[in-house]
Amino acid sequence: MRGQISLEFTILLLAIIVLSTVILSNFLKENVSSFDFNIVKIDNKAKEAINLLNSGYPYQINTTLLYIGMRWEKINDSFINITLGVSPDINDSIKNFIINYIYNETGVNRSVYRLNLIEVE
């Protein structure tokens, strides 16, 4: 009798898990696009680039860089303009490092995702 109850409980639990997985999968397919995933990847890699610079790789900087955040604007279905905010002012080689790091690590298309870096006071 105990084995029967345990088996029924296990089957019921398995059915609930499978049903939850199917519902979650359908929800994500309908509401989350590759654009959303790419924006999150760009945001995370920008934070990583700033952390690398603050730890001394590949340039020794005399100040602590702060990642202020990002803003994006979808120009049309094939072009997205992304602006990243950094404080304090940085030189062009550091800007290029951050932008190239993001493009190289995320693998996003440079012709679709245009990255701009601005200094925020």
N, C-alpha and C positions, 0 to 999 in steps of 0.2 A: 504494500500500500504506500509506504514512504517513497519507494522508487518511482512509482507511478506519478505521485504529486510532484516530485523533483523533475521528472521528465516533462510533464505538462508545463511547469513553471519555466523550464529552460526553453521550450518551444515558444511559449508566449513572449518571453524576453527577446529571443532571436527575431520574432516577427516584428516586435516594436522597434528594434534596432534597424532592421532592414527597411521598414516603412519610414523611419526618421531619416535615414540616409537618402532614400529616393526623394523625399519631399525637400530636403536641404539641397540636394543636387539640382533639382528642377528650379528651385528658387534662385540659386546662384547663376544658372545658365540664362535665366530670363532677365536678371537684374544687374549682373556684373559683366562688364565687357573687358576686352584686352586693354582698352584705354585706361580703365581703372587700375589694372594690375601694373601697367607701365608707369603711371603717375606715382604709385606707391614705391615702385623700384627706384625711380628717379629721386624721390624724396629721401629714401634710405641711403642711397649712394652719395647724395650730397652731404648728408650727415657724416658718413664714413670719410669722405674726402676732407671735411673740416677737422675731424678727429685725427686723421693722419697728419695733417699740417700742424695741428696743435702739439702733436707728439714729436715733431721734428723731422718727419718724412715728407717729401724729399728735400724740403727747404727748411732752414733754421729761421724762424720768424721771431721777432722781439716782442710780440704781443699775443694775446689770446684771441683767436677768431671766434666769432659767434655766428651760428647759423640762425638767421631770423625766421626763415620760412620760405614758402613758395606760393606763387600765384600762377594760374594757367588760364589761357583764353583759347577756346576752340575757334579758329578762324573759319574753317570749313571742315568737311569730313576728311580731308587729306592733309591738314596742317594745324599744328597746335603750338602756340607760343607760350613758353614757360619762363617765368622770371624767378630767380633765386636771390634772396636777400642775405648779404653777409655784412658784418660789422667788425672792425673798423675798415678804413680804406686799405685796399690791397693792390699790388702791382700786377702788370699784365701776365707775367709768368705764373703767378699763383692763380689768377683767373683761368688761364689756359689749362693749368693742371687740374683744377676742379672740374671744368667742363669736359676735358678729355677723359678724366677718370670716370665721370658719369656715363659718357657715351660708351667707353670701352667695357665697363663692368655690367651695364644693363643690356647692351646690345640693341638699343632702340635705334630706329632709323633717323639719321641726321636730317633727312629731307622732310620728315613728318614732324619730328619733335625739335623745335628750335629753342635752344637754351640761351638765356641771357642772365648775366650776373650783375647785380647792382649793389653798391655800397649804401648801407642804411646808417644814418647818423643817430 
